[in-house]
């Protein structure tokens, strides 16, 4: 039975809780057998048309916002256990974005969900044409581990706002955070509407064996390829938010102090475990020494030893990633930092200089607190080297010269970025966030997110009181001339 359209927000929340008791407990032990049943239940619920009610969508968005707000302390404790992440960073990099997005969706959803009139053209006169937004159906959201709250809930709540049902598979690596997310969602939402599935990579593979109407994945490029291949078997549309080696162009005319501060903040936020973090610097040779000294001064604000207490620096997620990162540090090229402690999963902010594109640290996305500094004398040569690599998710330019800025923006392909700033383009809901080429496909945030989980159905509607014979046989030269004239 679908949710009635005439319920109050409180009644809707009560019905959500009532439905939960009718569904078996979903655990890792019975995940393989329950997934098929859960997808079938979500499809039946979507086909009941209940999720197409705008009031219901808004009521659930408010319910989710209130739920997160009430359980902020629990979420803070969980993410601190997983990363050592402070309440300040949890709010600024995770929760604030979710609150902002929910508020935006609640405000704009009635307008975005309306049919839009468009011109029908003279050939269809008299007629009207319009485009109807409609939800895609049963969606799968696969979250990432580096921002386990934001990168799981943000696409999920956007899918709900667009009128879909959602199965959310958070990363199992930040286990405490995943457990809290599962409990909050599954205790308060009907499973046929919104449900968190927990498990490891095998659970993800099992989910991908099934047909969904949309898959949204955030994670690494290799796993993204597997998701894309699995989706292709069912002709399922996908959004892939991946990564890549995001370059930073640092020109000689930049404000050195401000540039160094913004780059260091963006790089070492979340201990470098950010998909849009600056991956490497391309610094104009004439300012190399001054700029490296400015970088060192800013990096010194962060702890240089695991025993140094600091709320503004995190652990590496696990030992496997720790070992991978340490292997990228060439001791002969360390000009700052390089301290690491495996037991504490700690790597101090590390700067490398005299790096070339042939070094191991330049082969793949770093995804950690290691910042290589490369230099150049010819901007054309630097651009050519960047263009020879796979297209990155982000690119940052630090310069006061408008011609230089335009040249880089015009010649280098990337998902999104900023001029004289790093990372902060994510904070604007008016800027779609997504990659291009190897760094991903599709985008979200704001209206772009609503569009990602929406099909726009094109409709032509004509009256029957008049029917010209222009398109019907027999054909004639006069009819052809008239059609040509109407198409001009």
CORRALIN-V636910 format. One record per residue. RES is the residue in three letters. SS is DSSP state (hx for helix, st for strand, lp for the rest). PSI is psi in whole degrees, 0 to 359 (* if undefined). D_FIRST is the distance of its C-alpha to the first C-alpha in Angstrom with 2 decimals. Layout:
res = {RES;RES}
ss = {SS;SS}
psi = {PSI;PSI}
d_first = {D_FIRST;D_FIRST}
This chain:
res = {UNK;UNK;UNK;UNK;UNK;UNK;UNK;UNK;UNK;UNK;UNK;UNK;UNK;UNK;UNK;UNK;UNK;UNK;UNK;UNK;UNK;UNK;UNK;UNK;UNK;UNK;UNK;UNK;UNK;UNK;UNK;UNK;UNK;UNK;UNK;UNK;UNK;UNK;UNK;UNK;UNK;UNK;UNK;UNK;UNK;UNK;UNK;UNK;UNK;UNK;UNK;UNK;UNK;UNK;UNK;UNK;UNK;UNK;UNK;UNK;UNK;UNK;UNK;UNK;UNK;UNK;UNK;UNK;UNK;UNK;UNK;UNK;UNK;UNK;UNK;UNK;UNK;UNK;UNK;UNK;UNK;UNK;UNK;UNK;UNK;UNK;UNK;UNK;UNK;UNK;UNK;UNK;UNK;UNK;UNK;UNK;UNK;UNK;UNK;UNK;UNK;UNK;UNK;UNK;UNK;UNK;UNK;UNK;UNK;UNK;UNK;UNK;UNK;UNK;UNK;UNK;UNK;UNK;UNK;UNK;UNK;UNK;UNK;UNK;UNK;UNK;UNK;UNK;UNK;UNK;UNK;UNK;UNK;UNK;UNK;UNK;UNK;UNK;UNK;UNK;UNK;UNK;UNK;UNK;UNK;UNK;UNK;UNK;UNK;UNK;UNK;UNK;UNK;UNK;UNK;UNK;UNK;UNK;UNK;UNK;UNK;UNK;UNK;UNK;UNK;UNK;UNK;UNK;UNK;UNK;UNK;UNK;UNK;UNK;UNK;UNK;UNK;UNK;UNK;UNK;UNK;UNK;UNK;UNK;UNK;UNK;UNK;UNK;UNK;UNK;UNK;UNK;UNK;UNK;UNK;UNK;UNK;UNK;UNK;UNK;UNK;UNK;UNK;UNK;UNK;UNK;UNK;UNK;UNK;UNK;UNK;UNK;UNK;UNK;UNK;UNK;UNK;UNK;UNK;UNK;UNK;UNK;UNK;UNK;UNK;UNK;UNK;UNK;UNK;UNK;UNK;UNK;UNK;UNK;UNK;UNK;UNK;UNK;UNK;UNK;UNK;UNK;UNK;UNK;UNK;UNK;UNK;UNK;UNK;UNK;UNK;UNK;UNK;UNK;UNK;UNK;UNK;UNK;UNK;UNK;UNK;UNK;UNK;UNK;UNK;UNK;UNK;UNK;UNK;UNK;UNK;UNK;UNK;UNK;UNK;UNK;UNK;UNK;UNK;UNK;UNK;UNK;UNK;UNK;UNK;UNK;UNK;UNK;UNK;UNK;UNK;UNK;UNK;UNK;UNK;UNK;UNK;UNK;UNK;UNK;UNK;UNK;UNK;UNK;UNK;UNK;UNK;UNK;UNK;UNK;UNK;UNK;UNK;UNK;UNK;UNK;UNK;UNK;UNK;UNK;UNK;UNK;UNK;UNK;UNK;UNK;UNK;UNK;UNK;UNK;UNK;UNK;UNK;UNK;UNK;UNK;UNK;UNK;UNK;UNK;UNK;UNK;UNK;UNK;UNK;UNK;UNK;UNK;UNK;UNK;UNK;UNK;UNK;UNK;UNK;UNK;UNK;UNK;UNK;UNK;UNK;UNK;UNK;UNK;UNK;UNK;UNK;UNK;UNK;UNK;UNK;UNK;UNK;UNK;UNK;UNK;UNK;UNK;UNK;UNK;UNK;UNK;UNK;UNK;UNK;UNK;UNK;UNK;UNK;UNK;UNK;UNK;UNK;UNK;UNK;UNK;UNK;UNK;UNK;UNK;UNK;UNK;UNK;UNK;UNK;UNK;UNK;UNK;UNK;UNK;UNK;UNK;UNK;UNK;UNK;UNK;UNK;UNK;UNK;UNK;UNK;UNK;UNK;UNK;UNK;UNK;UNK;UNK;UNK;UNK;UNK;UNK;UNK;UNK;UNK;UNK;UNK;UNK;UNK;UNK;UNK;UNK;UNK;UNK;UNK;UNK;UNK;UNK;UNK;UNK;UNK;UNK;UNK;UNK;UNK;UNK;UNK;UNK;UNK;UNK;UNK;UNK;UNK;UNK;UNK;UNK;UNK;UNK;UNK;UNK;UNK;UNK;UNK;UNK;UNK;UNK;UNK;UNK;UNK;UNK;UNK;UNK;UNK;UNK;UNK;UNK;UNK;UNK}
ss = {lp;lp;lp;lp;lp;lp;lp;lp;hx;hx;hx;hx;hx;hx;hx;hx;hx;hx;hx;hx;lp;lp;lp;lp;lp;lp;lp;lp;lp;lp;hx;hx;hx;hx;hx;hx;hx;hx;hx;hx;hx;hx;hx;hx;hx;hx;hx;lp;lp;hx;hx;hx;lp;hx;hx;hx;hx;hx;hx;hx;hx;hx;hx;hx;hx;hx;hx;hx;hx;hx;lp;hx;hx;hx;hx;hx;hx;hx;hx;hx;hx;hx;hx;lp;lp;lp;hx;hx;hx;hx;hx;hx;hx;hx;hx;hx;hx;hx;hx;hx;hx;hx;hx;hx;hx;hx;hx;hx;hx;hx;hx;hx;lp;lp;lp;st;st;st;lp;lp;lp;hx;hx;hx;lp;lp;st;st;st;st;st;st;st;st;st;lp;lp;st;st;st;st;st;lp;lp;lp;lp;lp;lp;lp;hx;hx;hx;hx;hx;hx;hx;hx;hx;hx;hx;hx;lp;lp;lp;st;st;st;st;st;lp;lp;lp;lp;lp;hx;hx;hx;hx;hx;hx;hx;hx;hx;hx;hx;hx;hx;hx;lp;lp;lp;lp;lp;st;st;st;lp;lp;lp;lp;hx;hx;hx;hx;hx;hx;hx;hx;lp;lp;lp;lp;lp;st;st;st;st;st;lp;lp;hx;hx;hx;hx;hx;hx;hx;hx;hx;hx;hx;hx;hx;lp;lp;lp;lp;st;st;st;st;lp;lp;lp;lp;lp;st;st;st;st;lp;lp;lp;lp;lp;hx;hx;hx;hx;hx;hx;hx;hx;hx;hx;hx;hx;hx;hx;hx;hx;hx;lp;lp;lp;lp;lp;lp;lp;st;st;st;st;st;hx;hx;hx;hx;hx;hx;hx;hx;hx;hx;hx;hx;hx;hx;hx;lp;lp;lp;lp;lp;lp;lp;lp;lp;lp;lp;lp;lp;lp;lp;lp;lp;lp;lp;hx;hx;hx;hx;hx;hx;hx;hx;hx;lp;lp;lp;hx;hx;hx;st;st;st;lp;lp;lp;st;st;lp;lp;lp;lp;st;st;lp;lp;st;st;st;lp;lp;lp;lp;lp;lp;lp;hx;hx;hx;lp;lp;lp;lp;lp;lp;lp;st;st;st;st;st;st;st;lp;lp;hx;hx;hx;hx;hx;hx;hx;hx;hx;lp;lp;lp;lp;st;st;st;st;st;st;st;lp;lp;lp;hx;hx;hx;hx;hx;hx;hx;hx;hx;hx;lp;lp;st;st;st;st;st;st;lp;lp;lp;lp;hx;hx;hx;hx;lp;lp;lp;lp;lp;st;st;lp;lp;hx;hx;hx;st;st;lp;st;st;lp;lp;hx;hx;hx;hx;hx;hx;lp;st;st;st;st;st;st;st;st;st;lp;lp;lp;lp;lp;lp;lp;lp;lp;lp;lp;lp;lp;lp;hx;hx;hx;hx;hx;hx;hx;hx;hx;hx;lp;lp}
psi = {132;160;131;150;345;25;152;167;318;321;323;315;320;317;325;313;323;322;332;322;345;1;138;152;132;108;172;327;320;16;317;324;336;338;314;316;320;317;319;319;319;322;319;319;317;317;345;351;7;322;351;352;118;323;319;318;313;319;318;326;318;320;318;319;313;323;314;317;318;331;20;314;321;319;320;316;319;315;334;322;327;321;341;28;138;163;323;308;326;319;312;326;350;293;321;321;323;313;315;317;319;315;319;315;318;320;316;345;315;322;316;333;354;150;145;125;138;164;143;340;154;329;336;5;137;133;168;150;145;160;124;118;133;145;154;324;233;120;151;125;122;112;169;162;337;327;78;338;304;311;354;309;327;308;327;313;331;320;319;318;325;354;19;166;158;131;122;124;97;161;142;349;310;78;320;317;319;320;318;316;315;316;316;314;311;339;348;352;147;135;332;357;309;120;142;126;123;154;182;200;329;322;319;317;320;318;319;348;343;162;124;163;347;139;130;119;134;126;206;162;315;316;325;322;319;321;317;317;319;319;326;330;332;7;39;128;145;150;126;115;103;240;228;181;97;118;159;120;120;107;158;337;7;163;103;314;312;319;313;318;316;322;314;317;312;324;316;359;133;27;37;2;62;131;334;16;148;124;323;157;139;101;131;131;324;341;15;307;313;321;321;321;323;321;317;317;321;320;334;348;345;158;140;1;145;339;355;114;135;131;357;23;141;171;162;145;320;175;330;314;325;311;321;316;316;325;341;349;109;110;332;347;4;123;355;140;222;3;135;149;111;319;321;356;47;130;121;155;124;129;133;138;170;34;146;168;348;347;153;326;346;6;321;169;136;307;49;179;51;124;106;140;117;156;161;155;333;119;323;318;319;316;319;321;321;318;340;346;165;150;127;164;324;161;140;141;127;107;156;1;115;325;316;315;313;321;312;315;325;325;336;129;131;168;310;171;206;157;125;34;164;143;327;353;339;338;352;120;347;352;111;138;124;171;186;141;231;344;2;181;143;169;167;192;126;218;327;323;316;317;324;324;21;141;133;109;122;129;132;127;123;147;171;7;347;135;92;154;19;321;355;156;153;148;158;163;324;319;318;318;320;320;317;320;320;333;351;*}
d_first = {0.00;3.81;6.71;8.57;11.85;14.10;13.80;17.04;17.74;18.17;14.86;13.14;15.38;14.66;10.88;12.06;14.48;12.32;10.14;13.58;14.80;12.39;13.95;17.64;20.35;21.26;25.05;27.80;28.60;25.46;24.72;25.99;23.72;20.56;20.71;19.72;16.61;15.69;16.33;14.25;11.16;12.10;12.72;9.43;7.87;10.94;10.77;7.63;10.44;9.10;12.24;14.47;14.48;17.87;17.41;14.60;16.93;19.87;18.30;17.57;21.08;22.58;20.83;22.25;25.63;25.89;24.95;27.70;30.16;29.76;30.26;33.07;35.66;33.70;33.25;36.94;38.05;36.07;37.41;40.87;40.80;39.88;42.33;44.38;42.74;43.55;41.30;43.00;42.14;38.60;37.97;39.97;38.85;35.25;33.58;35.29;34.04;30.43;30.81;32.54;29.98;27.04;29.15;30.05;26.53;25.39;28.45;28.44;24.80;24.65;27.85;27.14;23.85;25.66;27.04;30.76;33.37;36.09;39.14;38.91;42.61;45.33;44.62;41.26;42.66;41.24;37.76;35.49;33.86;31.15;29.25;25.47;24.11;20.86;19.33;20.34;17.18;17.18;20.30;22.69;25.03;28.10;30.06;33.80;35.86;38.38;36.13;33.28;31.28;31.86;31.64;28.34;26.47;27.98;26.65;23.27;22.78;24.11;21.55;18.75;20.63;20.78;16.99;16.70;15.16;18.10;19.69;22.88;25.91;28.63;32.20;33.25;36.78;36.24;34.65;34.61;32.79;30.24;29.55;29.05;26.72;24.55;24.52;23.79;20.85;19.30;19.80;18.15;15.36;12.21;13.65;11.16;12.36;15.97;17.97;21.71;23.28;26.81;29.67;32.84;33.82;32.76;29.14;29.40;30.91;28.14;25.52;27.70;27.71;24.13;23.05;21.71;21.64;23.91;26.05;27.83;30.72;33.33;36.29;39.50;40.78;41.10;37.51;36.43;38.19;36.30;32.91;34.05;35.24;32.03;29.95;32.40;31.53;28.07;29.38;27.19;28.46;29.73;31.14;33.92;35.45;38.56;42.01;45.63;49.04;48.87;52.45;54.13;57.11;59.56;62.32;65.74;65.17;62.12;62.18;62.82;61.89;58.59;57.71;58.39;56.36;53.27;53.44;53.99;51.08;48.73;50.04;50.00;46.78;44.53;47.68;47.42;44.03;42.63;41.85;43.60;46.52;49.99;50.85;54.53;57.06;59.41;62.15;65.06;68.11;70.23;68.01;67.11;69.11;68.21;64.53;64.37;66.10;63.53;60.72;62.43;62.78;59.06;58.02;60.28;57.80;55.57;56.33;58.82;58.39;55.46;57.08;57.05;54.26;52.19;48.74;48.94;49.14;46.75;47.02;46.43;43.05;44.58;47.87;47.15;46.85;49.78;52.00;51.05;51.98;55.25;56.33;56.14;58.63;62.13;64.46;67.17;65.03;63.60;65.00;62.79;60.62;59.92;59.52;56.89;55.91;53.69;52.90;51.70;50.04;52.16;53.73;55.66;55.41;57.60;59.51;61.12;63.88;65.87;62.72;62.59;59.86;61.20;60.41;57.61;55.83;55.48;53.87;50.23;48.13;49.52;46.49;48.67;51.46;54.12;55.43;57.91;60.36;61.80;64.39;65.37;68.21;66.84;63.45;63.32;63.76;61.07;58.58;59.54;58.85;55.38;54.60;55.73;52.88;49.17;47.55;46.60;43.51;45.73;49.30;51.28;54.52;56.99;59.65;61.10;62.20;60.00;61.50;60.75;57.16;56.61;58.22;55.97;52.77;53.86;54.97;52.57;49.01;46.41;42.84;43.72;46.26;48.58;52.15;54.00;50.88;48.65;44.95;44.32;42.89;39.62;39.54;39.11;35.67;37.60;38.88;36.56;36.95;37.31;39.92;41.80;43.11;43.29;41.85;38.44;36.51;34.11;33.86;31.74;32.26;31.55;30.87;31.80;28.87;26.40;28.13;27.94;24.14;24.00;24.88;26.98;26.51;29.74;29.70;32.75;32.44;35.44;36.49;38.02;40.93;43.33;43.75;46.82;48.22;49.00;46.77;47.54;50.50;53.39;53.89;56.92;58.77;58.10;54.31;54.62;56.73;54.23;51.33;53.49;54.26;50.62;49.74;52.43}
